[in-house]
């Protein structure tokens, strides 16, 4: 069997580069070890899927977010394999139906002062009786909390843990929110 790991090599990134384009696969050249020409991110993802590899990390097991910062791939749990990625996608879809906005609101309603993502996720997991690793509870709760923040119900009170590209691309490991005062 041929090796189809796809490597992304960073191109020159202009100072005024669009951060969303950067973190979603832009400013890279894609090269597969099998020799297939991959002119852009879409071609690299298609080739990864065709060869049974994760279409996020392209089989490398690592997501390169910006130059100098990488993390284990969250789409395939660091395996590099497409099957694992598909199972995680199904688990994310199930988490969206099980962990509702109403459930998260009920968990945070009695909290006064700042509360951490991990605390809310643990409470949600316990209230649903889910074992650790059964569903991606943390990412789903994070998405709900960010949605409540966007609706003006919560305010994030954490500073970023790391600035990856100025203030445009930041990393929060376990952010805190609090309720917006009705005053």
C-alpha positions in Angstrom: 0.0 0.0 0.0 1.3 3.5 -0.9 1.7 6.2 1.7 -0.8 9.0 1.2 0.0 11.3 4.0 -0.4 14.9 2.8 1.9 17.6 4.1 0.9 21.2 4.1 3.9 23.6 3.6 3.4 27.2 4.6 3.7 29.9 1.9 4.7 33.5 2.6 1.8 35.0 4.7 1.2 38.7 4.1 0.8 40.9 7.2 -2.7 41.8 6.1 -3.8 38.2 5.4 -7.4 37.3 6.2 -7.1 35.3 9.5 -10.2 33.1 8.6 -8.6 32.1 5.3 -5.3 31.4 7.1 -6.8 29.0 9.8 -9.1 27.3 7.2 -6.2 26.1 5.0 -5.0 29.0 3.0 -1.4 30.1 2.4 -0.3 26.5 2.1 1.0 24.2 -0.6 -0.2 20.6 -0.4 2.0 17.7 -1.2 1.1 14.0 -1.0 3.8 11.4 -0.5 2.4 9.3 -3.4 3.2 12.1 -5.8 -0.3 13.2 -6.7 -0.6 16.9 -7.6 -2.8 18.8 -5.1 -3.2 22.4 -6.2 -5.3 23.6 -3.2 -7.0 22.6 0.1 -10.1 21.2 -1.6 -8.0 18.8 -3.8 -6.0 17.8 -0.7 -9.2 17.0 1.3 -10.7 15.0 -1.6 -7.5 12.9 -2.0 -7.4 12.3 1.8 -11.0 11.1 1.7 -10.3 8.8 -1.3 -7.4 7.2 0.5 -9.1 6.7 3.9 -7.5 9.6 5.7 -8.9 12.4 7.8 -9.9 15.3 5.7 -9.0 17.8 8.4 -5.4 16.8 9.2 -4.9 15.0 5.9 -3.6 11.9 7.6 -0.8 13.7 9.6 -2.7 13.4 12.9 -1.9 17.1 13.6 -3.8 20.3 12.7 -1.4 23.2 11.8 -3.5 26.2 12.9 -0.9 28.9 12.2 2.9 28.7 11.6 4.5 27.6 14.8 1.3 26.3 16.5 -0.2 22.8 15.9 -2.4 20.5 18.0 -3.6 17.0 17.8 -6.3 16.7 15.3 -9.7 17.1 16.9 -11.6 15.7 13.9 -10.1 12.2 14.1 -8.9 12.2 17.7 -5.3 12.3 16.5 -5.5 9.0 14.5 -5.2 10.4 11.0 -7.9 8.0 9.8 -11.2 8.8 8.0 -13.3 6.2 9.8 -12.5 7.7 13.2 -13.3 11.2 11.8 -16.7 10.0 10.6 -17.5 8.4 14.0 -16.6 11.8 15.7 -18.8 13.6 13.2 -21.7 11.4 14.1 -21.0 11.9 17.8 -20.9 15.7 17.3 -24.3 15.5 15.5 -25.7 13.4 18.4 -24.3 15.9 20.9 -26.2 18.7 19.1 -29.5 16.9 19.6 -28.9 15.8 23.2 -27.1 18.9 24.6 -29.6 21.6 23.9 -29.5 25.3 24.5 -32.3 24.9 27.1 -30.2 22.3 29.0 -27.2 24.5 29.1 -29.3 27.5 30.2 -30.8 25.4 33.0 -27.3 24.4 34.2 -25.9 27.9 34.2 -29.1 29.7 35.5 -28.3 29.3 39.2 -24.6 30.2 38.8 -23.6 33.7 40.0 -20.2 35.1 39.1 -17.9 33.6 36.5 -18.2 30.0 35.5 -15.7 27.9 33.5 -16.4 25.9 30.4 -15.1 22.7 32.1 -17.4 23.2 35.1 -20.5 23.5 32.8 -19.5 20.6 30.6 -18.9 18.4 33.6 -22.3 19.3 35.1 -24.0 18.7 31.7 -22.2 15.3 31.4 -23.3 14.3 34.9 -26.9 15.4 34.4 -27.1 13.3 31.3 -25.3 10.3 32.9 -22.7 10.2 30.1 -19.4 8.5 30.6 -16.3 10.5 29.7 -15.6 10.1 26.0 -19.2 9.1 25.1 -20.0 12.3 23.3 -17.9 15.5 22.6 -19.6 17.3 25.5 -17.0 20.1 26.0 -17.0 21.2 22.3 -20.8 21.2 22.2 -21.2 23.1 25.5 -18.6 25.6 24.2 -20.6 26.2 21.1 -23.8 26.7 23.1 -22.0 29.2 25.5 -20.6 31.1 22.5 -24.1 31.2 21.0 -25.5 32.6 24.2 -22.7 35.1 24.2 -23.5 36.2 20.7 -27.2 36.6 21.7 -26.1 38.9 24.6 -27.0 36.6 27.5 -23.4 36.0 28.5 -20.1 37.8 28.4 -16.7 36.1 28.3 -14.5 37.3 31.1 -11.4 35.3 30.2 -8.3 36.6 28.6 -6.9 34.4 25.8 -4.4 31.8 26.9 -2.3 32.4 23.8 -2.2 34.9 21.0 -1.5 32.8 17.8 -1.6 35.7 15.4 -2.0 39.0 17.1 -5.6 39.4 18.4 -7.1 37.9 15.3 -6.4 34.3 16.1 -6.4 33.4 19.8 -6.5 30.3 21.9 -8.8 29.8 25.0 -8.1 26.6 26.9 -10.9 26.8 29.5 -12.7 30.2 29.2 -15.0 31.7 31.8 -18.3 33.5 31.2 -20.8 35.3 33.4 -24.4 36.3 33.0 -25.0 39.8 31.6 -26.6 42.0 34.2 -30.1 43.0 33.4 -29.4 46.5 34.7 
